[in-house]
Amino acid sequence: MALDENVIEGLQDEQDSKQLIILGRDVTKIPCFKDSFLTGIYAGFGCGIASFLATSRVLQSTNISVLSFVLVTYGYWFNCRLKWAKDSFFCRQAEGTFAEEIEMVKSHKKRTNE
């Protein structure tokens, strides 16, 4: 089942249009960027609204909103990147052990066939 060339070109154009370049880097390809940024936005908005409803001070609520956005974004970012780095390390380590096991099985099969 062959794909039409127009469909393939359309998919490539769609992928190219989803790029977001900031300071020469495509942030859509950075692990954890989207989740940490959205979580920070939600937390900042929620804390700002809660603070305003509690105190009715606009400036203080804005400051709390920005501060909570920054803290939650950085906190979520570092936690997510730490988890991502650990998972990446364990995956690379597992790939190495699987390759060694495959070589051992192949050498064992050669010895038993001889």
N, CA, C and O atoms as a printed pandas DataFrame, in Angstrom:
     atom_number atom_name residue_name chain_id  residue_number  x_coord  y_coord  z_coord
0              1         N          MET        A               1    0.842   -1.160    0.000
1              2        CA          MET        A               1    0.000    0.000    0.000
2              3         C          MET        A               1    0.899    1.238    0.000
3              4         O          MET        A               1    1.484    1.584    1.026
4              5         N          ALA        A               2    1.003    1.884   -1.123
5              6        CA          ALA        A               2    1.891    3.037   -1.275
6              7         C          ALA        A               2    1.137    4.324   -0.937
7              8         O          ALA        A               2   -0.041    4.479   -1.257
8              9         N          LEU        A               3    1.844    5.228   -0.289
9             10        CA          LEU        A               3    1.258    6.526    0.029
10            11         C          LEU        A               3    1.448    7.475   -1.151
11            12         O          LEU        A               3    2.481    7.459   -1.821
12            13         N          ASP        A               4    0.461    8.275   -1.382
13            14        CA          ASP        A               4    0.531    9.273   -2.435
14            15         C          ASP        A               4    1.588   10.317   -2.065
15            16         O          ASP        A               4    1.717   10.681   -0.896
16            17         N          GLU        A               5    2.342   10.799   -3.053
17            18        CA          GLU        A               5    3.390   11.782   -2.786
18            19         C          GLU        A               5    2.820   13.073   -2.230
19            20         O          GLU        A               5    3.480   13.749   -1.441
20            21         N          ASN        A               6    1.602   13.428   -2.628
21            22        CA          ASN        A               6    0.971   14.646   -2.105
22            23         C          ASN        A               6    0.700   14.524   -0.603
23            24         O          ASN        A               6    0.828   15.494    0.143
24            25         N          VAL        A               7    0.327   13.322   -0.177
25            26        CA          VAL        A               7    0.067   13.103    1.244
26            27         C          VAL        A               7    1.361   13.238    2.032
27            28         O          VAL        A               7    1.384   13.849    3.101
28            29         N          ILE        A               8    2.436   12.666    1.503
29            30        CA          ILE        A               8    3.735   12.742    2.180
30            31         C          ILE        A               8    4.207   14.189    2.257
31            32         O          ILE        A               8    4.692   14.621    3.303
32            33         N          GLU        A               9    4.074   14.947    1.167
33            34        CA          GLU        A               9    4.470   16.357    1.174
34            35         C          GLU        A               9    3.614   17.156    2.153
35            36         O          GLU        A               9    4.118   18.051    2.832
36            37         N          GLY        A              10    2.329   16.839    2.226
37            38        CA          GLY        A              10    1.438   17.526    3.164
38            39         C          GLY        A              10    1.839   17.260    4.607
39            40         O          GLY        A              10    1.807   18.165    5.441
40            41         N          LEU        A              11    2.217   16.018    4.902
41            42        CA          LEU        A              11    2.660   15.687    6.252
42            43         C          LEU        A              11    3.957   16.403    6.598
43            44         O          LEU        A              11    4.129   16.872    7.723
44            45         N          GLN        A              12    4.868   16.489    5.640
45            46        CA          GLN        A              12    6.126   17.184    5.891
46            47         C          GLN        A              12    5.897   18.669    6.106
47            48         O          GLN        A              12    6.528   19.276    6.972
48            49         N          ASP        A              13    4.988   19.269    5.317
49            50        CA          ASP        A              13    4.672   20.693    5.502
50            51         C          ASP        A              13    4.029   20.922    6.864
51            52         O          ASP        A              13    4.300   21.924    7.525
52            53         N          GLU        A              14    3.172   19.983    7.282
53            54        CA          GLU        A              14    2.507   20.105    8.579
54            55         C          GLU        A              14    3.518   20.023    9.709
55            56         O          GLU        A              14    3.407   20.758   10.690
56            57         N          GLN        A              15    4.499   19.143    9.587
57            58        CA          GLN        A              15    5.530   19.022   10.622
58            59         C          GLN        A              15    6.407   20.268   10.658
59            60         O          GLN        A              15    6.797   20.717   11.736
60            61         N          ASP        A              16    6.717   20.825    9.502
61            62        CA          ASP        A              16    7.535   22.029    9.450
62            63         C          ASP        A              16    6.805   23.233   10.043
63            64         O          ASP        A              16    7.439   24.113   10.626
64            65         N          SER        A              17    5.480   23.280    9.901
65            66        CA          SER        A              17    4.727   24.425   10.397
66            67         C          SER        A              17    4.598   24.406   11.919
67            68         O          SER        A              17    4.262   25.435   12.506
68            69         N          LYS        A              18    4.851   23.279   12.577
69            70        CA          LYS        A              18    4.720   23.182   14.019
70            71         C          LYS        A              18    5.994   23.591   14.748
71            72         O          LYS        A              18    6.068   23.445   15.968
72            73         N          GLN        A              19    6.986   24.094   14.046
73            74        CA          GLN        A              19    8.225   24.502   14.688
74            75         C          GLN        A              19    8.048   25.853   15.364
75            76         O          GLN        A              19    7.356   26.732   14.851
76            77         N          LEU        A              20    8.679   26.006   16.515
77            78        CA          LEU        A              20    8.695   27.267   17.233
78            79         C          LEU        A              20   10.148   27.564   17.564
79            80         O          LEU        A              20   10.731   26.946   18.455
80            81         N          ILE        A              21   10.723   28.508   16.845
81            82        CA          ILE        A              21   12.140   28.827   16.980
82            83         C          ILE        A              21   12.308   30.006   17.946
83            84         O          ILE        A              21   11.773   31.089   17.710
84            85         N          ILE        A              22   13.054   29.783   19.033
85            86        CA          ILE        A              22   13.395   30.840   19.981
86            87         C          ILE        A              22   14.904   30.815   20.170
87            88         O          ILE        A              22   15.474   29.794   20.553
88            89         N          LEU        A              23   15.545   31.943   19.898
89            90        CA          LEU        A              23   17.002   32.073   19.986
90            91         C          LEU        A              23   17.721   31.012   19.150
91            92         O          LEU        A              23   18.747   30.471   19.563
92            93         N          GLY        A              24   17.173   30.725   17.979
93            94        CA          GLY        A              24   17.804   29.799   17.052
94            95         C          GLY        A              24   17.615   28.339   17.401
95            96         O          GLY        A              24   18.283   27.483   16.821
96            97         N          ARG        A              25   16.728   28.027   18.328
97            98        CA          ARG        A              25   16.519   26.637   18.736
98            99         C          ARG        A              25   15.034   26.303   18.662
99           100         O          ARG        A              25   14.189   27.098   19.074
100          101         N          ASP        A              26   14.724   25.124   18.136
101          102        CA          ASP        A              26   13.343   24.684   18.032
102          103         C          ASP        A              26   12.903   24.139   19.385
103          104         O          ASP        A              26   13.320   23.053   19.785
104          105         N          VAL        A              27   12.061   24.892   20.091
105          106        CA          VAL        A              27   11.678   24.495   21.440
106          107         C          VAL        A              27   10.682   23.344   21.454
107          108         O          VAL        A              27   10.465   22.739   22.504
108          109         N          THR        A              28   10.072   23.025   20.318
109          110        CA          THR        A              28    9.151   21.893   20.289
110          111         C          THR        A              28    9.886   20.570   20.408
111          112         O          THR        A              28    9.272   19.544   20.702
112          113         N          LYS        A              29   11.195   20.581   20.183
113          114        CA          LYS        A              29   11.972   19.348   20.283
114          115         C          LYS        A              29   12.709   19.221   21.611
115          116         O          LYS        A              29   13.441   18.253   21.815
116          117         N          ILE        A              30   12.532   20.175   22.512
117          118        CA          ILE        A              30   13.158   20.109   23.831
118          119         C          ILE        A              30   12.260   19.275   24.736
119          120         O          ILE        A              30   11.085   19.604   24.899
120          121         N          PRO        A              31   12.784   18.206   25.326
121          122        CA          PRO        A              31   11.952   17.396   26.224
122          123         C          PRO        A              31   11.497   18.220   27.430
123          124         O          PRO        A              31   12.268   19.011   27.975
124          125         N          CYS        A              32   10.267   18.033   27.833
125          126        CA          CYS        A              32    9.670   18.649   29.030
126          127         C          CYS        A              32    9.319   20.118   28.865
127          128         O          CYS        A              32    8.774   20.698   29.804
128          129         N          PHE        A              33    9.591   20.753   27.745
129          130        CA          PHE        A              33    9.338   22.185   27.607
130          131         C          PHE        A              33    7.846   22.497   27.663
131          132         O          PHE        A              33    7.413   23.360   28.427
132          133         N          LYS        A              34    7.078   21.804   26.865
133          134        CA          LYS        A              34    5.651   22.101   26.772
134          135         C          LYS        A              34    4.944   21.853   28.104
135          136         O          LYS        A              34    4.179   22.698   28.569
136          137         N          ASP        A              35    5.196   20.701   28.716
137          138        CA          ASP        A              35    4.526   20.376   29.970
138          139         C          ASP        A              35    4.877   21.350   31.086
139          140         O          ASP        A              35    3.997   21.800   31.820
140          141         N          SER        A              36    6.156   21.677   31.216
141          142        CA          SER        A              36    6.551   22.578   32.298
142          143         C          SER        A              36    6.012   23.985   32.068
143          144         O          SER        A              36    5.596   24.645   33.021
144          145         N          PHE        A              37    6.011   24.450   30.840
145          146        CA          PHE        A              37    5.521   25.790   30.545
146          147         C          PHE        A              37    4.019   25.889   30.797
147          148         O          PHE        A              37    3.555   26.853   31.406
148          149         N          LEU        A              38    3.258   24.899   30.334
149          150        CA          LEU        A              38    1.809   24.934   30.548
150          151         C          LEU        A              38    1.453   24.797   32.023
151          152         O          LEU        A              38    0.538   25.469   32.499
152          153         N          THR        A              39    2.154   23.944   32.746
153          154        CA          THR        A              39    1.898   23.796   34.180
154          155         C          THR        A              39    2.180   25.097   34.906
155          156         O          THR        A              39    1.430   25.482   35.804
156          157         N          GLY        A              40    3.259   25.784   34.527
157          158        CA          GLY        A              40    3.574   27.074   35.132
158          159         C          GLY        A              40    2.512   28.116   34.842
159          160         O          GLY        A              40    2.160   28.905   35.718
160          161         N          ILE        A              41    1.999   28.126   33.624
161          162        CA          ILE        A              41    0.946   29.087   33.266
162          163         C          ILE        A              41   -0.307   28.832   34.098
163          164         O          ILE        A              41   -0.897   29.766   34.643
164          165         N          TYR        A              42   -0.711   27.567   34.195
165          166        CA          TYR        A              42   -1.907   27.239   34.980
166          167         C          TYR        A              42   -1.720   27.601   36.446
167          168         O          TYR        A              42   -2.629   28.150   37.067
168          169         N          ALA        A              43   -0.559   27.303   37.003
169          170        CA          ALA        A              43   -0.297   27.608   38.412
170          171         C          ALA        A              43   -0.275   29.109   38.644
171          172         O          ALA        A              43   -0.830   29.589   39.633
172          173         N          GLY        A              44    0.355   29.855   37.754
173          174        CA          GLY        A              44    0.395   31.305   37.899
174          175         C          GLY        A              44   -0.987   31.921   37.826
175          176         O          GLY        A              44   -1.331   32.803   38.613
176          177         N          PHE        A              45   -1.767   31.454   36.884
177          178        CA          PHE        A              45   -3.125   31.968   36.743
178          179         C          PHE        A              45   -3.961   31.645   37.982
179          180         O          PHE        A              45   -4.667   32.506   38.506
180          181         N          GLY        A              46   -3.874   30.409   38.439
181          182        CA          GLY        A              46   -4.650   29.986   39.610
182          183         C          GLY        A              46   -4.252   30.732   40.865
183          184         O          GLY        A              46   -5.113   31.190   41.616
184          185         N          CYS        A              47   -2.960   30.859   41.101
185          186        CA          CYS        A              47   -2.491   31.577   42.302
186          187         C          CYS        A              47   -2.845   33.061   42.230
187          188         O          CYS        A              47   -3.198   33.663   43.244
188          189         N          GLY        A              48   -2.754   33.647   41.052
189          190        CA          GLY        A              48   -3.114   35.055   40.895
190          191         C          GLY        A              48   -4.583   35.299   41.173
191          192         O          GLY        A              48   -4.937   36.246   41.875
192          193         N          ILE        A              49   -5.441   34.447   40.625
193          194        CA          ILE        A              49   -6.886   34.589   40.854
194          195         C          ILE        A              49   -7.218   34.365   42.326
195          196         O          ILE        A              49   -7.999   35.118   42.909
196          197         N          ALA        A              50   -6.628   33.331   42.930
197          198        CA          ALA        A              50   -6.895   33.057   44.349
198          199         C          ALA        A              50   -6.429   34.217   45.224
199          200         O          ALA        A              50   -7.120   34.603   46.167
200          201         N          SER        A              51   -5.271   34.766   44.916
201          202        CA          SER        A              51   -4.757   35.891   45.694
202          203         C          SER        A              51   -5.651   37.118   45.537
203          204         O          SER        A              51   -5.914   37.825   46.510
204          205         N          PHE        A              52   -6.108   37.367   44.339
205          206        CA          PHE        A              52   -6.979   38.519   44.116
206          207         C          PHE        A              52   -8.312   38.347   44.838
207          208         O          PHE        A              52   -8.834   39.297   45.423
208          209         N          LEU        A              53   -8.857   37.144   44.797
209          210        CA          LEU        A              53  -10.128   36.912   45.492
210          211         C          LEU        A              53   -9.967   37.035   47.005
211          212         O          LEU        A              53  -10.906   37.426   47.699
212          213         N          ALA        A              54   -8.784   36.704   47.518
213          214        CA          ALA        A              54   -8.561   36.771   48.966
214          215         C          ALA        A              54   -8.252   38.192   49.432
215          216         O          ALA        A              54   -8.689   38.591   50.511
216          217         N          THR        A              55   -7.502   38.966   48.635
217          218        CA          THR        A              55   -7.037   40.274   49.114
218          219         C          THR        A              55   -7.601   41.462   48.344
219          220         O          THR        A              55   -7.620   42.571   48.879
220          221         N          SER        A              56   -8.048   41.281   47.145
221          222        CA          SER        A              56   -8.538   42.354   46.253
222          223         C          SER        A              56   -7.450   43.372   45.935
223          224         O          SER        A              56   -7.761   44.527   45.641
224          225         N          ARG        A              57   -6.199   42.977   45.986
225          226        CA          ARG        A              57   -5.078   43.851   45.617
226          227         C          ARG        A              57   -4.525   43.380   44.277
227          228         O          ARG        A              57   -4.013   42.266   44.162
228          229         N          VAL        A              58   -4.630   44.225   43.280
229          230        CA          VAL        A              58   -4.248   43.845   41.929
230          231         C          VAL        A              58   -2.736   43.675   41.799
231          232         O          VAL        A              58   -2.282   42.669   41.255
232          233         N          LEU        A              59   -1.961   44.619   42.279
233          234        CA          LEU        A              59   -0.507   44.553   42.140
234          235         C          LEU        A              59    0.078   43.355   42.888
235          236         O          LEU        A              59    0.928   42.642   42.355
236          237         N          GLN        A              60   -0.370   43.141   44.103
237          238        CA          GLN        A              60    0.125   42.001   44.873
238          239         C          GLN        A              60   -0.266   40.679   44.190
239          240         O          GLN        A              60    0.538   39.748   44.141
240          241         N          SER        A              61   -1.472   40.598   43.677
241          242        CA          SER        A              61   -1.925   39.388   42.987
242          243         C          SER        A              61   -1.113   39.131   41.728
243          244         O          SER        A              61   -0.796   37.986   41.405
244          245         N          THR        A              62   -0.781   40.200   41.021
245          246        CA          THR        A              62    0.048   40.061   39.821
246          247         C          THR        A              62    1.440   39.571   40.180
247          248         O          THR        A              62    1.988   38.696   39.510
248          249         N          ASN        A              63    2.014   40.134   41.242
249          250        CA          ASN        A              63    3.339   39.688   41.677
250          251         C          ASN        A              63    3.322   38.218   42.095
251          252         O          ASN        A              63    4.231   37.464   41.747
252          253         N          ILE        A              64    2.311   37.815   42.830
253          254        CA          ILE        A              64    2.191   36.419   43.252
254          255         C          ILE        A              64    2.012   35.514   42.040
255          256         O          ILE        A              64    2.573   34.419   41.990
256          257         N          SER        A              65    1.239   35.967   41.073
257          258        CA          SER        A              65    1.005   35.183   39.861
258          259         C          SER        A              65    2.306   34.950   39.090
259          260         O          SER        A              65    2.593   33.828   38.673
260          261         N          VAL        A              66    3.090   36.013   38.904
261          262        CA          VAL        A              66    4.349   35.881   38.166
262          263         C          VAL        A              66    5.339   35.027   38.940
263          264         O          VAL        A              66    6.023   34.186   38.356
264          265         N          LEU        A              67    5.422   35.235   40.251
265          266        CA          LEU        A              67    6.338   34.454   41.075
266          267         C          LEU        A              67    5.975   32.968   41.056
267          268         O          LEU        A              67    6.853   32.114   40.928
268          269         N          SER        A              68    4.690   32.664   41.182
269          270        CA          SER        A              68    4.286   31.257   41.163
270          271         C          SER        A              68    4.510   30.648   39.780
271          272         O          SER        A              68    4.867   29.475   39.679
272          273         N          PHE        A              69    4.307   31.425   38.716
273          274        CA          PHE        A              69    4.599   30.919   37.370
274          275         C          PHE        A              69    6.065   30.522   37.254
275          276         O          PHE        A              69    6.383   29.434   36.774
276          277         N          VAL        A              70    6.954   31.402   37.694
277          278        CA          VAL        A              70    8.392   31.138   37.577
278          279         C          VAL        A              70    8.794   29.941   38.425
279          280         O          VAL        A              70    9.502   29.054   37.948
280          281         N          LEU        A              71    8.348   29.907   39.676
281          282        CA          LEU        A              71    8.743   28.822   40.574
282          283         C          LEU        A              71    8.220   27.466   40.108
283          284         O          LEU        A              71    8.954   26.478   40.111
284          285         N          VAL        A              72    6.959   27.424   39.712
285          286        CA          VAL        A              72    6.380   26.152   39.269
286          287         C          VAL        A              72    7.016   25.698   37.955
287          288         O          VAL        A              72    7.286   24.510   37.780
288          289         N          THR        A              73    7.256   26.622   37.039
289          290        CA          THR        A              73    7.874   26.253   35.765
290          291         C          THR        A              73    9.264   25.679   35.978
291          292         O          THR        A              73    9.585   24.623   35.433
292          293         N          TYR        A              74   10.096   26.360   36.765
293          294        CA          TYR        A              74   11.447   25.852   37.024
294          295         C          TYR        A              74   11.417   24.551   37.809
295          296         O          TYR        A              74   12.175   23.629   37.505
296          297         N          GLY        A              75   10.561   24.463   38.804
297          298        CA          GLY        A              75   10.468   23.231   39.589
298          299         C          GLY        A              75   10.049   22.045   38.745
299          300         O          GLY        A              75   10.653   20.974   38.819
300          301         N          TYR        A              76    9.005   22.239   37.935
301          302        CA          TYR        A              76    8.533   21.165   37.068
302          303         C          TYR        A              76    9.591   20.816   36.021
303          304         O          TYR        A              76    9.793   19.644   35.704
304          305         N          TRP        A              77   10.263   21.834   35.488
305          306        CA          TRP        A              77   11.298   21.619   34.468
306          307         C          TRP        A              77   12.429   20.745   35.007
307          308         O          TRP        A              77   12.822   19.768   34.369
308          309         N          PHE        A              78   12.952   21.101   36.190
309          310        CA          PHE        A              78   14.076   20.343   36.743
310          311         C          PHE        A              78   13.666   18.930   37.127
311          312         O          PHE        A              78   14.429   17.988   36.911
312          313         N          ASN        A              79   12.473   18.768   37.692
313          314        CA          ASN        A              79   11.999   17.416   38.007
314          315         C          ASN        A              79   11.834   16.567   36.751
315          316         O          ASN        A              79   12.253   15.410   36.714
316          317         N          CYS        A              80   11.228   17.142   35.739
317          318        CA          CYS        A              80   10.985   16.416   34.493
318          319         C          CYS        A              80   12.298   16.064   33.798
319          320         O          CYS        A              80   12.460   14.945   33.311
320          321         N          ARG        A              81   13.232   17.008   33.748
321          322        CA          ARG        A              81   14.520   16.734   33.094
322          323         C          ARG        A              81   15.325   15.690   33.858
323          324         O          ARG        A              81   16.013   14.872   33.248
324          325         N          LEU        A              82   15.246   15.710   35.180
325          326        CA          LEU        A              82   15.932   14.696   35.977
326          327         C          LEU        A              82   15.360   13.316   35.678
327          328         O          LEU        A              82   16.110   12.361   35.477
328          329         N          LYS        A              83   14.033   13.210   35.647
329          330        CA          LYS        A              83   13.392   11.933   35.321
330          331         C          LYS        A              83   13.744   11.513   33.899
331          332         O          LYS        A              83   14.015   10.339   33.645
332          333         N          TRP        A              84   13.740   12.465   32.973
333          334        CA          TRP        A              84   14.060   12.156   31.578
334          335         C          TRP        A              84   15.503   11.660   31.452
335          336         O          TRP        A              84   15.771   10.713   30.713
336          337         N          ALA        A              85   16.427   12.295   32.169
337          338        CA          ALA        A              85   17.832   11.892   32.116
338          339         C          ALA        A              85   18.022   10.491   32.697
339          340         O          ALA        A              85   18.775    9.686   32.149
340          341         N          LYS        A              86   17.344   10.201   33.799
341          342        CA          LYS        A              86   17.436    8.860   34.390
342          343         C          LYS        A              86   16.877    7.811   33.437
343          344         O          LYS        A              86   17.499    6.771   33.218
344          345         N          ASP        A              87   15.707    8.083   32.871
345          346        CA          ASP        A              87   15.099    7.133   31.929
346          347         C          ASP        A              87   15.983    6.925   30.709
347          348         O          ASP        A              87   16.141    5.800   30.234
348          349         N          SER        A              88   16.552    7.998   30.209
349          350        CA          SER        A              88   17.440    7.909   29.045
350          351         C          SER        A              88   18.673    7.076   29.372
351          352         O          SER        A              88   19.104    6.254   28.562
352          353         N          PHE        A              89   19.241    7.287   30.561
353          354        CA          PHE        A              89   20.414    6.519   30.981
354          355         C          PHE        A              89   20.084    5.036   31.080
355          356         O          PHE        A              89   20.840    4.196   30.591
356          357         N          PHE        A              90   18.955    4.710   31.713
357          358        CA          PHE        A              90   18.582    3.308   31.864
358          359         C          PHE        A              90   18.269    2.657   30.521
359          360         O          PHE        A              90   18.553    1.475   30.327
360          361         N          CYS        A              91   17.684    3.417   29.589
361          362        CA          CYS        A              91   17.408    2.867   28.252
362          363         C          CYS        A              91   18.702    2.560   27.515
363          364         O          CYS        A              91   18.830    1.503   26.897
364          365         N          ARG        A              92   19.675    3.488   27.577
365          366        CA          ARG        A              92   20.968    3.234   26.930
366          367         C          ARG        A              92   21.686    2.059   27.579
367          368         O          ARG        A              92   22.329    1.261   26.896
368          369         N          GLN        A              93   21.573    1.954   28.905
369          370        CA          GLN        A              93   22.203    0.846   29.614
370          371         C          GLN        A              93   21.539   -0.470   29.224
371          372         O          GLN        A              93   22.224   -1.475   29.038
372          373         N          ALA        A              94   20.218   -0.474   29.099
373          374        CA          ALA        A              94   19.501   -1.688   28.718
374          375         C          ALA        A              94   19.831   -2.085   27.288
375          376         O          ALA        A              94   19.964   -3.274   26.997
376          377         N          GLU        A              95   19.966   -1.110   26.386
377          378        CA          GLU        A              95   20.327   -1.432   25.001
378          379         C          GLU        A              95   21.677   -2.128   24.946
379          380         O          GLU        A              95   21.866   -3.063   24.168
380          381         N          GLY        A              96   22.610   -1.679   25.766
381          382        CA          GLY        A              96   23.930   -2.308   25.793
382          383         C          GLY        A              96   23.864   -3.730   26.303
383          384         O          GLY        A              96   24.535   -4.607   25.759
384          385         N          THR        A              97   23.073   -3.982   27.334
385          386        CA          THR        A              97   22.979   -5.349   27.860
386          387         C          THR        A              97   22.247   -6.251   26.887
387          388         O          THR        A              97   22.590   -7.427   26.759
388          389         N          PHE        A              98   21.245   -5.724   26.199
389          390        CA          PHE        A              98   20.548   -6.543   25.212
390          391         C          PHE        A              98   21.482   -6.914   24.063
391          392         O          PHE        A              98   21.445   -8.041   23.570
392          393         N          ALA        A              99   22.306   -5.980   23.644
393          394        CA          ALA        A              99   23.245   -6.283   22.565
394          395         C          ALA        A              99   24.234   -7.348   23.004
395          396         O          ALA        A              99   24.572   -8.236   22.221
396          397         N          GLU        A             100   24.706   -7.277   24.246
397          398        CA          GLU        A             100   25.621   -8.287   24.754
398          399         C          GLU        A             100   24.945   -9.647   24.837
399          400         O          GLU        A             100   25.550  -10.661   24.491
400          401         N          GLU        A             101   23.697   -9.678   25.293
401          402        CA          GLU        A             101   22.976  -10.943   25.399
402          403         C          GLU        A             101   22.731  -11.552   24.020
403          404         O          GLU        A             101   22.832  -12.767   23.852
404          405         N          ILE        A             102   22.412  -10.724   23.043
405          406        CA          ILE        A             102   22.189  -11.233   21.686
406          407         C          ILE        A             102   23.467  -11.851   21.146
407          408         O          ILE        A             102   23.424  -12.914   20.528
408          409         N          GLU        A             103   24.600  -11.203   21.369
409          410        CA          GLU        A             103   25.887  -11.752   20.923
410          411         C          GLU        A             103   26.190  -13.064   21.632
411          412         O          GLU        A             103   26.709  -13.995   21.016
412          413         N          MET        A             104   25.871  -13.148   22.924
413          414        CA          MET        A             104   26.101  -14.391   23.657
414          415         C          MET        A             104   25.239  -15.515   23.107
415          416         O          MET        A             104   25.714  -16.642   22.967
416          417         N          VAL        A             105   23.983  -15.229   22.794
417          418        CA          VAL        A             105   23.085  -16.251   22.240
418          419         C          VAL        A             105   23.580  -16.705   20.877
419          420         O          VAL        A             105   23.579  -17.900   20.583
420          421         N          LYS        A             106   24.007  -15.754   20.036
421          422        CA          LYS        A             106   24.518  -16.109   18.714
422          423         C          LYS        A             106   25.764  -16.974   18.821
423          424         O          LYS        A             106   25.900  -17.954   18.089
424          425         N          SER        A             107   26.675  -16.626   19.722
425          426        CA          SER        A             107   27.887  -17.428   19.867
426          427         C          SER        A             107   27.562  -18.791   20.441
427          428         O          SER        A             107   28.205  -19.778   20.082
428          429         N          HIS        A             108   26.582  -18.868   21.324
429          430        CA          HIS        A             108   26.177  -20.158   21.891
430          431         C          HIS        A             108   25.558  -21.050   20.796
431          432         O          HIS        A             108   25.808  -22.254   20.756
432          433         N          LYS        A             109   24.756  -20.450   19.920
433          434        CA          LYS        A             109   24.140  -21.225   18.834
434          435         C          LYS        A             109   25.196  -21.737   17.872
435          436         O          LYS        A             109   25.088  -22.858   17.374
436          437         N          LYS        A             110   26.224  -20.926   17.603
437          438        CA          LYS        A             110   27.298  -21.359   16.716
438          439         C          LYS        A             110   28.035  -22.544   17.314
439          440         O          LYS        A             110   28.378  -23.491   16.606
440          441         N          ARG        A             111   28.280  -22.492   18.629
441          442        CA          ARG        A             111   29.008  -23.595   19.276
442          443         C          ARG        A             111   28.179  -24.870   19.302
443          444         O          ARG        A             111   28.722  -25.964   19.147
444          445         N          THR        A             112   26.874  -24.742   19.495
445          446        CA          THR        A             112   26.047  -25.937   19.551
446          447         C          THR        A             112   25.828  -26.529   18.163
447          448         O          THR        A             112   25.635  -27.739   18.048
448          449         N          ASN        A             113   25.852  -25.721   17.110
449          450        CA          ASN        A             113   25.666  -26.221   15.753
450          451         C          ASN        A             113   26.912  -26.880   15.206
451          452         O          ASN        A             113   26.822  -27.669   14.265
452          453         N          GLU        A             114   28.068  -26.583   15.765
453          454        CA          GLU        A             114   29.316  -27.146   15.235
454          455         C          GLU        A             114   29.537  -28.539   15.660
455          456         O          GLU        A             114   30.544  -29.144   15.292
